[in-house]
Amino acid sequence: MAGIGFELKKLFRRKGLFASLRAYGYAGIICTGPMLLGVALQMGILLLCGWVGAERAQQDLLVCMITYTLLFSLTVTSFFSMPVTRYLADMLYEEREQAILPSFWGSSSLMLVLGCSLYGLFLLVSGATLLQGLLCLWLFAEMIVNWNGMSYLTAIKDYRGILCSFLAAIGLAFGLGLVLVVLLGFPVPEGMLFAVAMGYGLMMVWDVVLLYRYFPQSDESPWTFLKWVDEFLPLAFTGLCTNIGLFAHLVICWVGPVGVQVKGLFYGAPYYDVPALIAFLTILITSINFVVSVEVNFYPKYRDYYSLFNDGGVVGDIVTAEEEMLAVLNRELRFTALKQLFVTAAVLSLEGTLLDLLPLGFNDLMHGYFRTLCVGYGLYAVGNTILMILLYFTDYRGAVTAAAVFAVSASGFTALSMAFNTAFYGFGFLIGAALFYLVTLLRLDAFTANLPYRVLGQQPIVAETRAGRFTRLGLFLETRSASRAKHAAGEEREDE
């Protein structure tokens, strides 16, 4: 979360309830903006469709299309998001801000080409109409840019602008959807898809404008970041495996006994998807708390500890700094787990009353899924917090191992649960999340037990540079760009 900590420290120095709420609000929007927007729009769409009396088949098709687009865009960007974030942090540390904006467009272009090609092929055979397919592809492209842009937006100090873009996107999507569907009588799937695409489009344009205000434009290569993908390939697989573990249980349930074929290749499991969507909201408090606690409390101790190694600190100071850092880390992780426990317990206590107030048609089976998935998402949230700490300590091997365990176990146990009664379907993800939490916790304990050796003894004696497929792809793209520029310059001279 490059850059956000400085602003949060200023906000938390101010006394009063509103200053604290403002700080937590900024952290929440920046960390979970597009995801929170997606969940809010999904819930709003369900409520709006129920209010206008839309047919159940139209509601299911709309939810499936938006869900497919969300998950596919997340999967594409999850592979590149962590290496791109590492590249951004390195450029900021080296004070090479001129290299950041080209990398944003380079990474976005690469993900757009790859993602739109694959998702476009799926839409061609999915059974969607031409208009529905084009709207889904348009929304997918916007989501790719928004997911990628969140890695860059954390370096911007204009948090009010980010918050305004988020609120404006929600307002435009709901307002336009209401006008198109209710007042003008547009078909529900097409009208709401267009409204959601316009909302995400406004957020994308607004955030890109913020990026251009902050980072300078330059002629540097937009493909340099690909070297970081090779250099930090475990980070790429960590992001991909975490994404698979988080969402694979949904896809498996779509093709299971509770799944229904909505249209063509669009499948859904409304009795499972809606509880999962609402249960996911219960982990937002942990995501926000992680950023606040790390940037405000843990990171200063972390920085002081590692600066002693770089600046020639004495052994006594290093030992004292390590003890202070680990004490703060243990305290913050314990508080994070307790806050998530309290939130989960409160939600489980009130869910029967609150969910029955919403016109979502919750039955006993859906209430059971919701309770199971709340516990599973809570364990995942705490485990993911520990995973981020492992990445802080550059334990990339431990992080990718834990993420792989999560992906395999959550997917495998969910698939295994398909052989049992439908009431047990959420337990596959719950078991996978519990294993994820245990593996990350044990790995962090083992890694920090002998931290000086990890810092000094496991570092390579000679600097290593990995030049793999992504580096070669970057060189190829740079060569092609240079040849095009040379050819264009030659044509200009001929015209003169």
N, C-alpha and C positions, 0 to 999 in steps of 0.2 A: 504494500500500500504506500507507494512512494509519494512523499510529500504531505500526506494527510495529517501526520502526527504533529507537525508544527502548528497547524491551525487548531487542532483539538486541544493542544496544551494551552493555547491562548484562551479558548473557550472555557476550559475547566478551571482556569485561574479566576474567572469571574464567579462571584458568589450568587447564589439564588437558584430557585427551581427552574426558571425559564432558561438560564444559561446552560444548565445541565441538559434540559430537554432539547435545546438547540444543538448542543454538541452531539448527543445521541442521534438526533434526527439527521444531521449531516452525515454521520458515519453510516447510518442505515441506508440512506438514499445512495450514497456513493458505492457502498459494498454490494447492495442488493437491488439497485435501481431497475435494470431491465427484467430481472427475475420477478421482483415484486410487482412491476408493471404487468408482466404476463399473468401472474396469479390473480391480481386485482381485476384485470380485464376478463379472465376466464370466469371468475365469480360474478362480475357485473353482467357479463353476457348471459349467464344462466338465469340471473334474477330478472334481467330485462326481457329475455325471451319468455319467461314464465309470466311476466306482467302483461305482455302484449298478446298472450295466448298462442304463441307459435307452436306448430306441430312438433311432437316429440322427435320425429325423424329428422326434421330440419335442425333442431337443437343439437342432436347427437352428431350430425354431419359437421356442423360448425365447430363444435368442441373438438372433434377428431382432427379436423383440418388444422386448427390452431395448435393443438397439442403435437401433432406430427411435425409441424413447422418449427415449433419451439425445440423439441427434442433433437431433431435433425441438425438444426443450427448449433445447438449446444455441443453435440457430438463432434462436429467439424472443428469448432473453435477450441474445444477442450484440449486437443493435441498441441496446439500452438500457443495457448494462452500463457502458460508458465514460462516457456523459453522467451516469449516476447516480453513478459514482465521482467525477467532477469536482464534482458538486453536494455530495456528502458532504465532499470535501476543502475546498470553499469554506465550508461551514457550520462545520466544525471550526476553520478559520482565523478566521472571524468570531465564534467562541465562541457559536454559536447551536445548541447541542446539542438544544434542545427541538424543532427542526425536522427532526431526523434520523429519529426513529421514525415520525412520520406519513408521511414520504416512502418509508420502507421498505414500509409497507402500501399506499400509493398505487401505487408502481411494481409491487409484487407483484400487486396486484389487476388493474392494467391488463394485465400480461403473462398473468395467469391467464385473464382473459376472452378475450383475443385468441388465446392458444395453445390453450386447451381447446376453443374453438369450432372452430378449424381442425383440430386433431388429433382431436377428437370426430367431425367429419364424415369424416375419413379412416378412423377405426376402424369407422364404420357400414358402409362399403363395402369394408373390407379383407378380409373373410372370417373375421374372428375371431369366436369365440362371444361371447355376451353377457357371460359371466363374465370371459373373457379381455380383452374390450374395456374393461370397468369397471376391472379391475386395472391395465391399461396407462394408462388415463386418471388413475387415482389416483396411480400412480407418476409420471406426467408432471407432475401438479400439485405433488407434493412436490419434484421436481427443479427446477421453476421457482423455488420459494421458496428452495431450497438454493443454486442458482446466484446468485440475487440477494443472498442473505444474505452470501455471501462478500465482497462489496464493503463490507459494513458490519462484518463481524467483524474486519477488520484494525485497527479503531480500539479494540478491546477488549484490555485488558491481561491478561485471564484466559486465557492460552494453555493452561494445564493443563486447564481446562474444555473448550476446543475439542478438544484432543487426546483427552480422555476420551470426548467425544461421537462422535468418529470411530471410536475403537476399539470403543465399545459398539455402534455401528451395524453394523460388520463382524461382531462376535460374535453379535448378535441375528439377522442375516440368515443366517449359516451355521448357527447352532444351530437356528433355527426351520425352515430348509430341510431339515436332517437329520432333524428330528423328523417333519415333515409327509410327506416323500417316502419316507424309509427306514423309519421306525418305524410310521407310520400308513397308508402306502400311497397317499397322494394322487397324482393325476396329476402328472407332472413339470412341465409348463408352468404349471398353475394353482398348484401348491404352491410352486414356486420364485418365481414372480411375487409371490405373497402375502408370502413371506419377504423378498424384496428390498424390496418396498414398506414393510414394517414396519421394515426397517433404515434406509432413507432417512427414514421418518417419525420414528423415534427421533432421528436426527440433526437433523431440522428442528425438532422440539419443543425439544430441548436447546439448540440455537443461538438460537432465539427467546427462550427464558428468559434466556440470557446477554445478549441485546440489551436486554431489559426491566430487567435488573439494572444495566446501564451507562447507558443513555440515559433521560432523563426523559420521561414521558408529557405530552402537551400537546394543545391544541385547534387547533393551527395546521393550515393547509390541507395535505392530503396530495398535492395536485396541483401545488405550486409547482415541483417538479423538472422539469415539462414545459417550462418556460421555458428550462432549461439544455439540453434536447434541441434546441430551435431555435437557441440560441446556439452550441452546439457540435455542430452536425449532422455535420461531417466526422468527429468522434469516433464517432458512431453508425455511419456507413458504414465506418469503419476496422474496427470490431469485426465487423460483418456480413461484409465482404469477407474478413477473415482467417479467419473461421469457414468460409466457403465454400471458400476455398483449401485449408484443412486437411482437410476431410471430403468434398469433391465427388468425389475420385477413388474413394472407397469406393462411393458411389451409382452412379457410372458403371459400375464393374465389376459391380455387381449386375445390371445390364441387359445386360451384355456376354456374350461367349461362355462365360466361366467362371462366370457367374451361374446360379442355379437358382431356380425358383419353389417356395418352401417351402409357402405356403398363401395363396391369394387374391392380395392385393397385397403380401404379405410375400415379398421376394426377398432372397437372400443369395449370397455367394461365399465359402464356407468356406475354400477354398484360398488366398484373398487376405485375407479378414477376420482370420483368426487370426494370420498373420504381422504384419499391420498393427497389431493390438492389442498384441502383445508388443513390436514395434519402437517403438511410441509411448512405452513405459516408459523407453527409453534417453534421452529428453530431459528427464526429471524433474530430473536433476542440474543442467542448465542453468537451468531455471526457478527452482530453489532458489538457485543461485549468483547469479542476477541480483538477487534481492531482498536477499541478504546483502551483495553487493558494492556495490549502489547505496545501500542505507540506511546501511551502516557506513562505507564509504570514499568514494563519489562524492558523495552528497548533502551532507555538510558543506562540501565545496569549492564545490559548486553554490550552496548557500545563501549562503556568504560572498561569492561573486562578484556575485550579484544584489543583495545587501544594500548593496554599494558604490554601485550605481546609485540605490537608494532613499534612502540616507543621505548622499549627496553626497560620495562618495569621490573622491580625486584620481586623475588619469589614470595615474600611475605605479603606484598600488596596484591599479587596475583591470586594467592589463596584466599585472602579476605574478599576480594572482588568476586571470586567464583562463589563463595558462600553466600554473599549478598544477592548475587544474580539468581542462584538456584532457589534461595528462600523466596524471593519475589515471584519467580516462575511457579513454584509449588503453590504459593498463596493464590495467584491469579487463576491457575488451573482449577484449584479447589473451589474458588468463588464462581468460576464459570460453570462448573458441573453442578454446584448447588443452585445457581440461578435457573439453569435448564431443568433441574429436578423440580423446583418449585413451580415453574411455568407448566411443565407437563402434568404435575399433580393437580394444579388449579384447573387446567383445561379438562382433564379427565373427570374432575368433580362436577364441572358445570356443563359438560358437553351435551348431556341429555336435554337440559333446559334450553341452552342457546341454539343448538342445531334444529330443534323442533320449531323454533321461531322463524327459521328461514324456509322459503318455499322450495326446498330441494328434494322433498320426498324421502327423507331418511327413514329406513326401516331397521329392524333389530340387527340384520346382517351388516348393514352399513355402519351402524354404531359400533359393532364389534371390530370391523376393519379399522375404523377411525382410532379406537383405543389402542389396538395393536401397533398401528403405524405411528402413532404419537410417540410411543416408547421407542420404536425403532429409529425414528428420525432424531429423537433426543440423544440416543447413543451415538448415532452417526455424527451429530453436531459436535459433541464433545471429542469424539475420535478425530474428526477433521481439524479441530483446534489443535490437538496434539500433533497431528500430521504437519500443520503449518509451523509449529515449533521445531520439528525435525528439520524442516527446510531452512529455518533460521540458522540452525547449527550445521547446515550443508550436509546432512545425512541423507543424501539422495538415494542411496541403496536401501536404507531402511524405509524411506518414504514410498518408493516404488514397490517394495515388497508388501508393505501394509495395504497399499491401494490395490495390488493384484489379488491379495487375499480377500479383500472386500468385494471386488468384481466377481471373482470365481465363486465365493461362498454365497453371496446374495443371489446371484443368478442360479447357481446349482440347487440351493435349498428351495428357492421359489419354484423351480421346475419340478423338484421332488414333491413339493406340497400339492402339485396338481393331481397326484394320485390319491389324495386324502379328501376329506369332506371340505366343502367350500368355505366353511367357517375358519379353517386353518391357513388360508392363503397368505395372509399378511405375515405369518410367522417366519417364512423364508427370508424375507428382508430383515426381520427383527434379529434372527440368528446371525445373518451376515454383518449387520451393524454392530452386534455385540462382539463378534470376532474382530472386526475392524478396530473397535475401541480397545480391546485387550491387547492386540498386536502392537498398536501404536504406543500404548502405555508401557508395555514391557520393553519395547525398543527404546523409548525415551529414557527409561530408568537405567537400562544397560549402557546407553550411549553417554549419559551424563555421569555415570559412576566413575569414569576415568577420563574426564574431559581434557586435561592437559595433554594426555597422550593422543587423543583424537585430534586436537588442534595442531600438535607439532609432529607426532610420530607417524601419522597416516598421510601426511602431505607428500606429494612427489618431490624428489630431489631436483629434478629438472622439469621445467615447465613443459607441459604436454599440450599439443594442439591437434584436435581431431578434425580431419578433413574427410567427411563422408559424403553421402549422396546429396544432402541438402546444401552443403558447401559447393559441390559441383553444379547443382542446379542454380545456385546464386551466381556463380561465375558464368554459366551459360546465358542466364537472363541478362547479366551485365553486358556480355559480349553482343547479344542481340540488340540491346538498347543502344549501345555505342554505334553499332553498324547502321541502325535506323537513323540515328542522329546525324551520322556522317553522310548517309545517302540523302537525307532531307537538306542538309547544308549544301551538298553538291547541286541539287535541283534548284535551290534558291539562287546559287551563283549563275547557273545556266539561264534562269529567267531574267536575271539582271543583264 
